[in-house]
Amino acid sequence: MNAQDPAPKGDVTKTANIVLNGKQSMMPVRSGSIGPDVVDVGRLYRDTGCFTYDPGFTSTANCMSKITYIDGDKGQLLYRGYPIEQLAEKSNFVEVCYTLLHGDLPNKVQYDDFRNTITRHTMVHEQMTRFYTGFRRDAHPMAIMCGTVGALSAFYHDSTDINDPKQRMIATHRIIAKMPTMAAMAYKYSIGQPFIYPRNDLDYTSNFLQMCFAVPCEPYVINPVMARALDRIFTLHADHEQNASTSTVRLAGSSGANPFACIASGIACLWGPAHGGANEAALKMLEEIGSVDRIPEYVKMAKDKSSGFRLMGFGHRVYKNYDPRAKVMQATCNEVLANLNHRDPLLDVARELERIALSDDYFIEKKLYPNVDFYSGIVLRALGFPTSMFTVLFSVARTVGWIAQWNEMMEDPEQKIGRPRQLYVGPKERPYTMIDRRA
Ligand code: ACO
């Protein structure tokens, strides 16, 4: 599809008929531009008195979206139709932000204007520094991010009318621009160094690097290979359709909550080891394995359900093929290590683990391939970030996806407050018993 094509609106292409309890429901089947059709079950309860049951939403679409498309079987990821491999190679994160937000690649004027706007919103209110100093000095930077990003609502609550598209866009620019500043402040606070202010002469990613690694007593020199690698990591993580944290942002936003509070809820969800915390967990696992000869032991453990151990950085809810982001990440990893003239023994462990797992029946049958997190930890470590910052970096990148999805939801006339139903299996109604009569 290109910008000239009429956008499909989830048109009804057929119907699905279900008969339950002697009652019939004719459910519309909607088609998108690509991907599986969806059965619209919105009438099911009214028609038959039954709900659908789908823990983890494995077969449930929660919204219509034009932003990101994933074909898990093919290993394909498109932002607004553009393949992730092409964006990672030819674009940059700021251009990707514009594209995710506005639907098409920007022309030169649009790009310059957008980049300028983002650059000029990077400072945070000086009073914000007091929020940071309220945290324990050794606080995890993700804990700091959950609190401080939520605190932005206190600064911009009255100025954000979520029903006004212009104000929504101002809030969008603010959050994209301020996230690197806040992430760098969380890092600096957690290591006891002074905060470094943003520099408007630097691009988005170089500025972030200097806010993280510069110190006031000496000049900081940007390594362009490092800046390019981090920019690519941001691009790879910018959006991933209706994943757990994005669904959290949409659910929080569906009640009309302030966008900064919604993004804070996404950050909290992202922190979990099954989601954004996986690259930290993958690196820890590689460190624990330590050497190539110990790999078989860990592969055996991963296949044994009773061990409770999983190969971190392997498997994905949607990708049942190689995660296209993992391929770009692997190439970036080689590039960074070569540039820094740095040999990381964990890369040997990772490569061999990948080779063994991909030829093992257990992983083949279950379609478990390396995901984006498998190599990203090694790259981030080479760039100088401690593991505690990995998920923070992910949150900086994913903020654009969260806020693009939030904007899309706010513009959707079918948007309703998110309110799932349940299958109740608790006690039936029973009378209250006085305490002296209880067994
Ligand atoms: N190692 C070993 N076995 C695994 C792994 C793994 N990493 N992942 C899944 N399996 C097995 C499960 O035990 C299960 O086996 P079964 O069918 O015999 O019960 C089967 O594969 C399917 O697993 P599910 O957990 O049902 O798959 P789901 O799609 O719900 O989970 C998930 C996806 C959470 C990512 C899972 O693969 C996992 O835990 N991976 C490790 C954590 C990780 O790398 N997460 C990063 C995700 S990417 C991101 O968030 C950016």
Residues whose N, C-alpha, C, O or C-beta is under 5 A from the ligand:
A	BS01	ACO	P273 A274 H275 G276 A278 A302 F309 R310 L311 M312 G313 F314 G315 H316 R317 K366 N371
